[in-house]
Amino acid sequence: MENLLSVQNLTKRFGPVIANDGVNLEVRKGEIHCLFGENGAGKSTLSSCLYGYYRADSGVIRFKGEVAELNSPADALRLGIGMVHQHFVLVANFTVLENIIVGSADAGMFLTKSKARQKIGELCDACGIKIDLDREIWQLSVGEQQWVEILKALYFGAELLILDEPTAVLTPQQSDQLFRILDGMRRRGLSIILISHKLREVMQSDRVTILRKGKAIATVETSQTTAEAITSLMVGHKVSKHVKDRSVQPSGEVLAVDRACATGDWGEDLLKDVSFNIGRHEILGLAGVAGNGQKELFEALMGVRTLSSGTFSLEGEVIAKPTAREMLDRGVGFVPDDRFLEGLIPEFGTAENLILGWQRARDYCRGPFLDRRKMEDLARRKIEEFKVVTASPELPVERLSGGNAQRVILAREFLHSRGLLLANQPTRGLDVAASEFVYEKILEKRSAGFAVLLASEELDDLLRLCDRIAVIFKGRIMGIVRPEETTLLELGMMMAGDAKDLQRTVQ
């Protein structure tokens, strides 16, 4: 097959850090080519060089046989390279049509929408996308916003489309639909670079280039390999998938939530009559597309959001008006979904971040001052225990990879929690190896008698780790099921809110 893109010996440095080290990559015309690697392996840097965000320090990029000078995304778009980011770049109060054509040659002083509408309609028909061009972005589902981003790239004439974690916020059904559309695009001759850490998606590509520590280790045909082999190439050794210890059965009740409701700043319902319980030695999974009330539920349980009605109890004691300080003192550990915004102070080192919330405890103070020696001793022990890769305990955590930053949070929360662990998307954005390390630690807490509420968009992981799974949609629990008694299809239907006949709750 003809090569559409050819990258030779591309190197990109950030100070002393080599993000891409002599990378070679070839993308054929009409193929889905996946970039796969650990956090910090150089995937995002490489794609940013291909899209003109960064300029490579050395190496050659050829597009359709010609050397490409990519000094900005505008250069990439002119050549026919488009990119859909993990976090959408859309104007909420613009229509679909307006979002697609903004910035194009058609969006001049005398905009003719009729021609643009016709062209977009033809693109929709060709790709099998159905969407109302006159609806505003805020009225669309997350999946529909994904289509808008893809249509925008195609409208600008993209022949190579770079997709960065395209299914991070989609249901299984929406993910399947996306790949059906991508397959149709591939058949029409469009080339796609897919960045994903989900093995199910990786194996749907035609070829995979594995990156490790900035180098391209290998490029393999997915039809001639396995997910396990690709993962081993990524990390340099075999990665074991952890499962719960079935000999340890849940018992008792640690957390009980009864008809919890919460409203937003504008009076909108965020949580609607949420009820569930978690026992000792139990992991209750929380499945749902991002933005359906998971974050608000965790905030309420941690005392940073007030319930409008309903109650919850801990170890049989009703918590009337909890505060974050009270929940910490009661031994509740909390892993937030945004590690740098809510879980860490980026400018602080590992030592300081390990005692956040406990900086006034006697263990870390000498009189009115922090005991730096004790803090550093603690940091060195936890860095070794949780295998945090950092130059020193004083290095700001903002300079750590996502996986290492997450390990710092886990080390802190596991150190101070005593019976309940709340983990909201603890593996978001992490590679397979880093995710398995997180799950291993969570399973250790389950074995030790903890009750764990684990929210994740990785349904395969919830099915193998959890004792039960609660599905949330628009702030309401659609049902609670046992993994061995359900399927991905059923979970996906409940996540989309169209599974009334499947609603059921198990004790």
Salt bridges, closest charged atoms under 4 A:
ASP21 OD2 - LYS215 NZ 2.89
GLU31 OE2 - HIS33 ND1 3.06
GLU31 OE2 - ARG207 NH2 2.94
GLU69 OE1 - ARG55 NH2 3.42
ASP75 OD1 - ARG78 NH2 2.38
GLU98 OE2 - LYS113 NZ 3.20
ASP134 OD1 - ARG117 NH2 2.99
GLU144 OE2 - ARG135 NH1 3.77
GLU159 OE2 - LYS64 NZ 2.87
GLU165 OE2 - HIS197 ND1 3.06
ASP183 OD1 - ARG186 NH2 2.44
ASP183 OD2 - ARG187 NE 2.87
ASP206 OD2 - ARG186 NE 3.74
GLU221 OE2 - ARG28 NH1 3.39
ASP273 OD1 - ARG259 NH2 3.71
GLU282 OE2 - ARG468 NE 2.69
GLU299 OE1 - ARG305 NE 2.82
GLU315 OE1 - ARG280 NH2 2.89
GLU317 OE2 - ARG330 NH2 3.08
GLU326 OE2 - ARG330 NE 3.02
ASP329 OD1 - ARG325 NH2 3.12
ASP337 OD1 - LYS295 NZ 3.21
ASP337 OD2 - ARG428 NH1 3.67
GLU342 OE2 - LYS295 NZ 2.53
GLU352 OE2 - ARG372 NH1 2.83
GLU385 OE1 - LYS382 NZ 2.97
GLU413 OE2 - ARG412 NE 2.77
GLU436 OE2 - LYS241 NZ 3.88
GLU436 OE1 - HIS242 ND1 3.10
GLU436 OE2 - ARG464 NH2 2.29
GLU444 OE1 - LYS441 NZ 3.82
GLU457 OE2 - ARG428 NH2 2.77
GLU458 OE2 - HIS197 NE2 3.29
ASP460 OD2 - ARG200 NH2 2.56
ASP461 OD1 - ARG464 NH2 3.05
ASP467 OD1 - ARG446 NH2 2.91
GLU490 OE1 - ARG504 NH2 2.93
